[in-house]
Amino acid sequence: MKANFLGQGTGGAVIGLDAEEKFLTLSLALPYDMNYRSFKGAVEDFANYVDYWREDLIRHQKAAETSIYS
């Protein structure tokens, strides 16, 4: 996977895969004492990374299905 090396591709979040390789988890730790503007920006960035990875996984799944059935 090209993501998660030194936080690249994840915005500093961590990607994890369960033991059965069925669930991919993107997690982000934030400091408790953030101001609202910083918190809002961090959550928005995190949501954008979630959207990116969801679309990327769907794209890879479709490509795999196409190559299997072609």
HUUR-V727637 format. One record per backbone hydrogen bond with DSSP energy under -1.0 kcal/mol. CO is the residue of the C=O (numbers start at 0). NH is the residue of the N-H. If there is no record, write none. Layout:
co:CO nh:NH
co:CO nh:NH
This chain:
co:4 nh:7
co:6 nh:9
co:6 nh:11
co:7 nh:3
co:9 nh:12
co:13 nh:26
co:15 nh:24
co:17 nh:20
co:22 nh:17
co:24 nh:15
co:26 nh:13
co:34 nh:38
co:35 nh:39
co:36 nh:40
co:37 nh:41
co:38 nh:42
co:39 nh:43
co:40 nh:44
co:41 nh:45
co:42 nh:46
co:43 nh:47
co:44 nh:48
co:45 nh:49
co:46 nh:50
co:47 nh:51
co:48 nh:52
co:49 nh:53
co:50 nh:54
co:51 nh:55
co:52 nh:56
co:53 nh:57
co:54 nh:58
co:55 nh:59
co:56 nh:60
co:57 nh:61
co:58 nh:62
co:59 nh:63
co:60 nh:64
co:61 nh:65
co:62 nh:66
co:63 nh:67
co:64 nh:68
